[in-house]
Amino acid sequence: MGRAGRNIRAEGRLVQLSGQVKREPVDSTLCSKNSDGKSSNDNSSDELQDGKPAADMRHGKTGGGPIYALDFMHFDSLLTPRERTLRGRVQNIVSRYVEHAVLPLYEEAAFDSELVEICKKFGPAGLQIKGYGCPGLTHTEAILMAMEMARVDASFSTFYLVHCGLAMQSIAVAGTQEQKAMWLPKMSRLECIGSFGLTEPNHGSDATGLRTSAKKVEGGWILNGQKRWIGNATFSDIVVVWARDVHSEKILGFIVEKDFPGFSATKIENKVSLRIVQNADIVLKDCFVPDSHRLQHEGFSGATAQVLESSRAVVAAECVGVLLGAYDNALKYCTERKQFGRELATFQLVQERLMRVLGMLQGVLLLVLRLGRLMDEGKPHMMAHIALAKATCSRVAREGIALCREVLGGNGIVTDFGVAKFHADIEALYTYEGTYDINMLIAGRAVTGRSAFK
């Protein structure tokens, strides 16, 4: 499949495992849009093939049986026909091709090149990017897509969102026309995989304090420094690296190809969360980057800030997705598992735990949907809204998944039953794209008019 498969497992393995929620197929392709906003699929329509919302098709009639989270408050009734179609199709692809592949990969802490091939089934990559072969989704559509991907596996969604929402989006908003034309079309086809190099060993939340340096020389720049926790970087073709100009002190962006002399990426081992994501330590040692690879916008204000804002919004949706996945699997388990001669779901305390999680879910579902709508309306100064949504969704998901793990008893700490992996993965989501505390302080600064941090 080309360069994207290097240094990762060469063979795909789709293994069917028992004990997890099985989802009804809906459609095999995502409704991708051309630059005019119309579907590019021959058989696409605003509705699913039988005209029913995805949740109704997936779970069938709910009378007498378990009612899953999105069905309970008729979530699909809040979506446009096109949004329902997109959600159903993403759901179909990840449940059909991803759901039974990820547990062996999780256990091995391995990324499989087959996952890249599965992503191609969504259609063109690029989320909200318009033109250059990208789908031009709305913010709400991107949020729904992230939610459904993370509902099956947060590592899978993280790989895709780093590629689209950080690497591609950086080039789309900060790159020159030549850079966009060169990189975005092949990245939209997933022929070139991207990653995003901002975090450093000593600068995480304090990203603007980064110390990776960029020195202007004839024909380009010399980069020196280190990056840490860079997703996809062990096998990506390019990394968007942020460095500080040694003369102006301004932060600049660079498209660094992995074959450039002086660039190296080493996998971070022994992770317990997002184990499928290939995070790397990057070292830049006198790495020469030509002028043609320097992004035109400086710093993280203006258009460049949109990259971090839109990415943080979809991470909020990922948090909702992992809580959905944990709840659905916990509900299924409790309606099938018997103790003391009766189903777990018939015990009062088990029902209380499940309903507490269901109530949490309804709140965060509405929160991310409202966030997407506000972003689509072009409301200004959305940073605080996005920060509050990400912080709240990650906190609620963390608490809710712990309850889901609890109702599984001892089986809640093994991966076979579909909850333990979510329990581990939410720890990474709670921390990245702004920790809980940092995001709450960003929102607090906007609401009070007073900053509690520098």
C-alpha positions, 0 to 999 in steps of 0.5 A: 500500500505504499509508504504509509505501511512502513515500520508497522505490521505489514499484514492485516488481521481482522479477528472476530471476538465474542462478548462485545456489542455486534452492530447491524450493517447499514451501508458500506460507504461514507457520504463524501461531498464534493466542493459544491457540497453534493454527494459523490456517491452514485446511490447516495441520498439524504436518508438511509436506504430504508428511510430509518435513522441509524439507531433504529436500524441498528437496534431494531424494536426496543420494546422488551429489550435493552434500549441503547444510549442514542435510542433512549432520547431519540438522538437522531431526531436532532440531526439533519437527514444528511447527518443521520446518513453520515453517522449511520455509515461511519457506524457501519464501517467501524463496526464491520471492519474495525471492531473485531480487529482492535483488541489483538492490536491493543494487546500487542500495542501495534498499528496495522496498515490494514487500518489505513485501508479501512479509513479509505472506505470513509471516502476522502480524508480531511474532515472540514477542509474544502477543495483539494479532494477533501470532503468539506464536512461541517463541524457538526458532521466532523463531531459525529464522525469522531464520536462514532469512530471512538465508540469502537476504538479511540486509538483508531479515531485518534490516528485518523484525527491526527492525520486529518484534524492536525496535520492536514488542517495545519497545511490547509490554514497555514500553508501556501497555495503550492503547499496545499496543492502538493500535499493535501490531495495525496493526504486526502487519499491517505497515500501520504500520512501526516503527524503533528509535532508540537508537544515537547518533553518539557512543554506540554500544556505550556506549548508556547514555551517550546524550545525547538529552534529554527535558524534561517540559512541559505535556502532553508532552515536548520531545526534542532530540538525534541518533540514527545508524544507525537501520534503517527510519527513512527510511520508517517510520511510528514510531520508538521513541526513547530519551532521557534525562530532563533532571531525573531522568537516567533513560532513557525511551522514546517513540513518535515519529511521523515527522510530528511537528514537529522530527523528521527522518530522512536516509538514510546513503549509501555503505554497503558492507554491508546496502545494502538496509537504509535506515539513517538519521541522525535529528535531534530539534529541539524535537520535542514528544511527547505524554504518551500516547506515552511508554512506561511502563517506564524504562531497560534493566533488567527487562522492557525488557532482554528487548527487547535480549536477544531481538533479540541472539539472533535476530541470532546466528541471522542470522549462522548464516543468512548462513553457510548461504547462502554455503556453499550457493552456494559448494558449488553453484558448486564442483560446476558450475565447471570448471578444468583440465578438472575440477570445482572440487569434485574438488580437494583444497584446495577440499574442505578449504575447504568441509568446514572451513566445514561443520564451522563451520556444525554448531557454530553451528547447535547453538549457536543451537538450544540458545540458543533452547531455554534461552530457551524454558525461561525460564532466568534471567540469559540475557544472558551466554549470548546475548552469547556466542552472538552473538559466536561466531556472528558470528565464525565466520560471518565466517571461514567466509564468507571461505573461501566467497569464496575458493573462488570465486576472482575470481568471489567478488568479484562479486554474481552468484554469491551469496557476495560479498553475504554477505561484505559483509553479515557485517561489519554483523552482526559489529558491530551488536547489540553488537560482538564484543568487547563481547559477549565481555566481557559473557560474560566478566564473568558467567563470571569474576565480574569486569568488564573494562569499566565 
